[in-house]
Amino acid sequence: MNLPARRYRIVEFDEIPEVTCPCGTSRRAFADVTELPGTIHRTDVTEDAKPHYHRRMTETYFVLQCGPDAQMELDGDLIPVRQGTCVLIPPGVVHRAVGRMTILNIVFPKFDPTDEVLVDDHR
């Protein structure tokens, strides 16, 4: 008996291997789904996130949890964030998370590590 192919996908982030990134560690979902134009990451941000920008990618950070002093640095502006904050980061915006937090990062087009440009830390 041939069952129809499922058109949906389910992932468990805890089962996806961690990779290091300028923000800490990330688990990247759906990179292998060709019909999806982006990727979704659960990222655990460390307190020493590195300032960086992307040439082509747009990121959307949704804060799942964070400490009371958590902030985003966006083109030099420090913006307080809390659980439930959503931040749109277009290409070219130098950014980093300040303080520990866990975010859901929605990336379009698909994440490409060669599109990530580290910049001097001006803290």
Steps between C-alpha positions, in 0.01 A plus 500: 500500500645834395430782742499855366811702579453742787524863400573624851814479713548480874830553679609472861761769553667295775574230240672739255880525545625826651732723300696798626409845371595862586217502756577171677354169381221434255285210381387563142180341369369441148823577313437183299145595394549636149151647465543712817684824416638548852621326814392512863755487780482467875801690625643509852673836527802535727599825666788545257304511173712647222383799292429397142280570200374316195531611138183327373318333787220651706464365853204519733580435866216393727612496864388179670673573830759742632644664808360827637784707350494344150544737208553504126766724353381614155726737303639626832162549673442293815137387516363320808323173419287259700322172444267547203699780332536461122780678311528528119864530384538587129823442306781739594385569858788434742352309790566288803313380804615631838442266791385142503185411312337230293348613172315357206671641190313495170742554211423588135641396263635175643787543745839523330805520731700679228251791521594570864755782540665558840582862585731662755359502850447866597383442857 
